[in-house]
Amino acid sequence: VVEIIVPFLFFGGAWCRAIAFLTQVGLQISIMATGHYGFFNALTICLCILLLDDQQLPWAPQPAVLLPWLPAPEALGIALAAVGVGVTLLFALLQGIGLLYAL
């Protein structure tokens, strides 16, 4: 359930992302406690920190001034997610029709 449903919470509001953070970190810690998978779980926990807002991290430094020419973080995240999904689908398509090994 955690691996199927919780990733959709990544795109929700602050509380949805906080719940996703807690469940994903809990899953990774339970995997670390029951098996040895190198540092993959630690890297996943580090990536999960990005789910939290700055207000939820009181020890994190607050940004002083946002530069007006930078895109909004939400727009950048949506663009990166779209590129990631597109590249994944492209590789899946190329592998499915047998062209991936020809490249």
MDTraj code that builds the backbone (N, CA, C; nanometers):
import mdtraj as md
import numpy as np

residues = "VAL VAL GLU ILE ILE VAL PRO PHE LEU PHE PHE GLY GLY ALA TRP CYS ARG ALA ILE ALA PHE LEU THR GLN VAL GLY LEU GLN ILE SER ILE MET ALA THR GLY HIS TYR GLY PHE PHE ASN ALA LEU THR ILE CYS LEU CYS ILE LEU LEU LEU ASP ASP GLN GLN LEU PRO TRP ALA PRO GLN PRO ALA VAL LEU LEU PRO TRP LEU PRO ALA PRO GLU ALA LEU GLY ILE ALA LEU ALA ALA VAL GLY VAL GLY VAL THR LEU LEU PHE ALA LEU LEU GLN GLY ILE GLY LEU LEU TYR ALA LEU".split()
xyz = np.array([
    [0.0830, -0.1187, 0.0000],
    [0.0000, 0.0000, 0.0000],
    [0.0874, 0.1249, 0.0000],
    [0.1950, 0.1235, 0.0794],
    [0.2814, 0.2418, 0.0884],
    [0.3457, 0.2708, -0.0462],
    [0.3880, 0.1679, -0.1164],
    [0.4581, 0.1887, -0.2427],
    [0.3644, 0.2243, -0.3569],
    [0.2354, 0.1964, -0.3437],
    [0.1410, 0.2226, -0.4527],
    [0.0643, 0.3522, -0.4314],
    [0.0117, 0.3728, -0.3117],
    [-0.0782, 0.4864, -0.2876],
    [-0.0038, 0.6105, -0.2405],
    [0.0925, 0.5947, -0.1521],
    [0.1590, 0.7091, -0.0903],
    [0.2314, 0.7992, -0.1905],
    [0.2949, 0.7483, -0.2972],
    [0.3605, 0.8410, -0.3904],
    [0.2676, 0.9457, -0.4517],
    [0.1385, 0.9180, -0.4574],
    [0.0456, 1.0194, -0.5079],
    [0.0314, 1.1357, -0.4103],
    [0.0632, 1.1127, -0.2836],
    [0.0595, 1.2215, -0.1856],
    [0.1742, 1.3198, -0.2060],
    [0.2761, 1.2804, -0.2814],
    [0.3890, 1.3698, -0.3081],
    [0.3431, 1.4981, -0.3768],
    [0.2343, 1.4911, -0.4509],
    [0.1868, 1.6052, -0.5293],
    [0.0777, 1.6832, -0.4577],
    [0.0490, 1.6479, -0.3322],
    [-0.0537, 1.7163, -0.2556],
    [0.0001, 1.8381, -0.1834],
    [-0.0785, 1.8846, -0.0880],
    [-0.0394, 2.0009, -0.0091],
    [0.0653, 1.9655, 0.0951],
    [0.0890, 2.0595, 0.1843],
    [0.1952, 2.0429, 0.2837],
    [0.1678, 1.9247, 0.3754],
    [0.0433, 1.9086, 0.4193],
    [0.0136, 1.7984, 0.5105],
    [0.0192, 1.6640, 0.4396],
    [-0.0237, 1.6592, 0.3151],
    [-0.0134, 1.5342, 0.2385],
    [0.1326, 1.4934, 0.2221],
    [0.2177, 1.5896, 0.1925],
    [0.3602, 1.5586, 0.1770],
    [0.4233, 1.5189, 0.3103],
    [0.3776, 1.5774, 0.4211],
    [0.4297, 1.5386, 0.5521],
    [0.3904, 1.3946, 0.5854],
    [0.2671, 1.3567, 0.5529],
    [0.2229, 1.2186, 0.5741],
    [0.3025, 1.1249, 0.4840],
    [0.3249, 1.1650, 0.3580],
    [0.4043, 1.0835, 0.2665],
    [0.5467, 1.0688, 0.3183],
    [0.6025, 1.1768, 0.3729],
    [0.7375, 1.1711, 0.4293],
    [0.7444, 1.0682, 0.5417],
    [0.6510, 1.0755, 0.6351],
    [0.6536, 0.9838, 0.7498],
    [0.6359, 0.8394, 0.7071],
    [0.5457, 0.8138, 0.6137],
    [0.5227, 0.6755, 0.5713],
    [0.6408, 0.6219, 0.4906],
    [0.6974, 0.7035, 0.4035],
    [0.8111, 0.6563, 0.3240],
    [0.9338, 0.6326, 0.4118],
    [0.9599, 0.7237, 0.5046],
    [1.0740, 0.7050, 0.5949],
    [1.0516, 0.5823, 0.6828],
    [0.9292, 0.5630, 0.7291],
    [0.8989, 0.4431, 0.8077],
    [0.9206, 0.3159, 0.7275],
    [0.8795, 0.3168, 0.6017],
    [0.9012, 0.2003, 0.5155],
    [1.0502, 0.1747, 0.4958],
    [1.1265, 0.2791, 0.4697],
    [1.2700, 0.2606, 0.4462],
    [1.3417, 0.2131, 0.5720],
    [1.3018, 0.2632, 0.6870],
    [1.3631, 0.2175, 0.8120],
    [1.3280, 0.0718, 0.8380],
    [1.2040, 0.0327, 0.8097],
    [1.1674, -0.1079, 0.8298],
    [1.2427, -0.1985, 0.7322],
    [1.2659, -0.1527, 0.6100],
    [1.3451, -0.2310, 0.5154],
    [1.4896, -0.2404, 0.5634],
    [1.5436, -0.1297, 0.6148],
    [1.6806, -0.1316, 0.6662],
    [1.6945, -0.2263, 0.7854],
    [1.5889, -0.2355, 0.8658],
    [1.5954, -0.3203, 0.9850],
    [1.5844, -0.4685, 0.9507],
    [1.5241, -0.5017, 0.8374],
    [1.5005, -0.6427, 0.8060],
    [1.5920, -0.6980, 0.6978],
    [1.6689, -0.6146, 0.6325],
    [1.7557, -0.6648, 0.5268],
    [1.8700, -0.5692, 0.5015],
    [1.9613, -0.6123, 0.4179],
    [2.0768, -0.5291, 0.3862],
    [2.0726, -0.4943, 0.2376],
    [2.0437, -0.3691, 0.2081],
    [2.0373, -0.3227, 0.0703],
    [2.1344, -0.2078, 0.0464],
    [2.2455, -0.2074, 0.1144],
    [2.3459, -0.1041, 0.0953],
    [2.2970, 0.0301, 0.1453],
    [2.3271, 0.1331, 0.0689],
    [2.2900, 0.2682, 0.1096],
    [2.1680, 0.3198, 0.0344],
    [2.0988, 0.2333, -0.0397],
    [1.9809, 0.2746, -0.1160],
    [1.8740, 0.3355, -0.0259],
    [1.8492, 0.2720, 0.0885],
    [1.7455, 0.3216, 0.1781],
    [1.7824, 0.4561, 0.2390],
    [1.9099, 0.4749, 0.2706],
    [1.9536, 0.6039, 0.3252],
    [1.9384, 0.7139, 0.2206],
    [1.9674, 0.6825, 0.0954],
    [1.9499, 0.7824, -0.0108],
    [1.8028, 0.8170, -0.0298],
    [1.7160, 0.7179, -0.0190],
    [1.5727, 0.7431, -0.0321],
    [1.5229, 0.8316, 0.0815],
    [1.5728, 0.8087, 0.2020],
    [1.5336, 0.8935, 0.3153],
    [1.5813, 1.0370, 0.2926],
    [1.7017, 1.0527, 0.2392],
    [1.7506, 1.1880, 0.2089],
    [1.6623, 1.2567, 0.1057],
    [1.6190, 1.1839, 0.0056],
    [1.5305, 1.2428, -0.0947],
    [1.3945, 1.2775, -0.0361],
    [1.3497, 1.2015, 0.0620],
    [1.2194, 1.2287, 0.1236],
    [1.2190, 1.3598, 0.2009],
    [1.3340, 1.4069, 0.2438],
    [1.3393, 1.5356, 0.3145],
    [1.2879, 1.6477, 0.2247],
    [1.3037, 1.6314, 0.0935],
    [1.2554, 1.7336, 0.0001],
    [1.1033, 1.7446, -0.0006],
    [1.0334, 1.6477, 0.0562],
    [0.8877, 1.6538, 0.0630],
    [0.8388, 1.7558, 0.1656],
    [0.9231, 1.7898, 0.2609],
    [0.8811, 1.8788, 0.3688],
    [0.8962, 2.0253, 0.3287],
    [0.8043, 2.1069, 0.3794],
    [0.8126, 2.2509, 0.3569],
    [0.9166, 2.3125, 0.4500],
    [0.9588, 2.4327, 0.4164],
    [1.0555, 2.5028, 0.5012],
    [0.9985, 2.5302, 0.6402],
    [0.8674, 2.5548, 0.6486],
    [0.8063, 2.5819, 0.7783],
    [0.8052, 2.4564, 0.8661],
    [0.8104, 2.3375, 0.8044],
    [0.8116, 2.2133, 0.8805],
    [0.9522, 2.1750, 0.9248],
    [1.0514, 2.2496, 0.8793],
    [1.1903, 2.2264, 0.9174],
    [1.2435, 2.3510, 0.9883],
    [1.2207, 2.3626, 1.1183],
    [1.2626, 2.4849, 1.1876],
    [1.4132, 2.5051, 1.1905],
    [1.4926, 2.3993, 1.1748],
    [1.6379, 2.4103, 1.1782],
    [1.6961, 2.4488, 1.0432],
    [1.6145, 2.4469, 0.9380],
    [1.6651, 2.4809, 0.8050],
    [1.6696, 2.6323, 0.7880],
    [1.7726, 2.6840, 0.7226],
    [1.7785, 2.8286, 0.6990],
    [1.6688, 2.8712, 0.6023],
    [1.6083, 2.9828, 0.6334],
    [1.5019, 3.0355, 0.5484],
    [1.5636, 3.1175, 0.4356],
    [1.5085, 3.1091, 0.3153],
    [1.5628, 3.1891, 0.2054],
    [1.5414, 3.3377, 0.2313],
    [1.6438, 3.4155, 0.2063],
    [1.6355, 3.5595, 0.2331],
    [1.5507, 3.6296, 0.1272],
    [1.5859, 3.6141, 0.0025],
    [1.5139, 3.6808, -0.1060],
    [1.5022, 3.5827, -0.2217],
    [1.3827, 3.5715, -0.2747],
    [1.3651, 3.4896, -0.3936],
    [1.3921, 3.5765, -0.5163],
    [1.4666, 3.5237, -0.6069],
    [1.4967, 3.5981, -0.7287],
    [1.3758, 3.5939, -0.8206],
    [1.3313, 3.7105, -0.8716],
    [1.2062, 3.7132, -0.9490],
    [1.2163, 3.6411, -1.0830],
    [1.3343, 3.6216, -1.1371],
    [1.3452, 3.5574, -1.2670],
    [1.3451, 3.4056, -1.2584],
    [1.3524, 3.3507, -1.1360],
    [1.3458, 3.2061, -1.1202],
    [1.2006, 3.1600, -1.1268],
    [1.1741, 3.0433, -1.1880],
    [1.0360, 2.9932, -1.1904],
    [0.9932, 2.9483, -1.0510],
    [0.8641, 2.9421, -1.0321],
    [0.8114, 2.8961, -0.9039],
    [0.8529, 2.7507, -0.8812],
    [0.8803, 2.7122, -0.7563],
    [0.9234, 2.5743, -0.7305],
    [0.8220, 2.4712, -0.7768],
    [0.6928, 2.5043, -0.7669],
    [0.5913, 2.4089, -0.8105],
    [0.5997, 2.3856, -0.9604],
    [0.6199, 2.4923, -1.0376],
    [0.6294, 2.4781, -1.1824],
    [0.7532, 2.3989, -1.2209],
    [0.8622, 2.4215, -1.1514],
    [0.9847, 2.3473, -1.1798],
    [0.9670, 2.1997, -1.1456],
    [0.9023, 2.1715, -1.0340],
    [0.8774, 2.0322, -0.9956],
    [0.7880, 1.9603, -1.0937],
    [0.6835, 2.0289, -1.1408],
    [0.5937, 1.9684, -1.2391],
    [0.6674, 1.9440, -1.3700],
    [0.7506, 2.0385, -1.4115],
    [0.8263, 2.0210, -1.5353],
    [0.9247, 1.9048, -1.5242],
    [0.9950, 1.8938, -1.4114],
    [1.0886, 1.7833, -1.3926],
    [1.0169, 1.6491, -1.3873],
    [0.9004, 1.6455, -1.3232],
    [0.8234, 1.5207, -1.3181],
    [0.7762, 1.4812, -1.4569],
    [0.7322, 1.5791, -1.5357],
    [0.6871, 1.5491, -1.6716],
    [0.8016, 1.4974, -1.7576],
    [0.9188, 1.5576, -1.7451],
    [1.0351, 1.5100, -1.8213],
    [1.0728, 1.3690, -1.7773],
    [1.0706, 1.3434, -1.6479],
    [1.1036, 1.2099, -1.5978],
    [1.0073, 1.1036, -1.6469],
    [0.8779, 1.1352, -1.6449],
    [0.7788, 1.0399, -1.6948],
    [0.7963, 1.0193, -1.8442],
    [0.8215, 1.1268, -1.9178],
    [0.8409, 1.1139, -2.0623],
    [0.9615, 1.0288, -2.0974],
    [1.0728, 1.0505, -2.0295],
    [1.1934, 0.9715, -2.0566],
    [1.1704, 0.8250, -2.0201],
    [1.1030, 0.8011, -1.9077],
    [1.0741, 0.6633, -1.8673],
    [0.9858, 0.5940, -1.9697],
    [0.8822, 0.6625, -2.0161],
    [0.7946, 0.6032, -2.1172],
    [0.8674, 0.5807, -2.2486],
    [0.9572, 0.6712, -2.2854],
    [1.0347, 0.6541, -2.4083],
    [1.1238, 0.5307, -2.4000],
    [1.1947, 0.5134, -2.2889],
    [1.2789, 0.3954, -2.2730],
    [1.1961, 0.2680, -2.2692],
    [1.0793, 0.2724, -2.2039],
    [0.9931, 0.1543, -2.2002],
    [0.9437, 0.1194, -2.3405],
    [0.9094, 0.2199, -2.4186],
    [0.8657, 0.1960, -2.5558],
    [0.9781, 0.1387, -2.6397],
    [1.0971, 0.1969, -2.6301],
    [1.2106, 0.1470, -2.7082],
    [1.2491, 0.0050, -2.6676],
    [1.2411, -0.0245, -2.5398],
    [1.2717, -0.1593, -2.4958],
    [1.1642, -0.2563, -2.5405],
    [1.0402, -0.2120, -2.5371],
    [0.9281, -0.2979, -2.5760],
    [0.9318, -0.3372, -2.7229],
    [0.9765, -0.2471, -2.8094],
    [0.9810, -0.2807, -2.9517],
    [1.1184, -0.3290, -2.9943],
    [1.2104, -0.3416, -2.8995],
    [1.3404, -0.4014, -2.9279],
    [1.4447, -0.3061, -2.9818],
    [1.4214, -0.1757, -2.9788],
    [1.5200, -0.0811, -3.0315],
    [1.6214, -0.0363, -2.9272],
    [1.5953, -0.0647, -2.8013],
    [1.6854, -0.0169, -2.6974],
    [1.8212, -0.0840, -2.7083],
    [1.8224, -0.2095, -2.7464],
    [1.9498, -0.2805, -2.7568],
    [2.0246, -0.2440, -2.8847],
    [1.9542, -0.1879, -2.9817],
    [2.0182, -0.1485, -3.1067],
    [2.0882, -0.0146, -3.0941],
    [2.0523, 0.0639, -2.9913],
    [2.1121, 0.1972, -2.9759],
    [2.2510, 0.1896, -2.9250],
])
top = md.Topology()
chain = top.add_chain()
for i, resn in enumerate(residues, 1):
    res = top.add_residue(resn, chain, resSeq=i)
    for name in ("N", "CA", "C"):
        top.add_atom(name, md.element.get_by_symbol(name[0]), res)
traj = md.Trajectory(xyz[None], top)
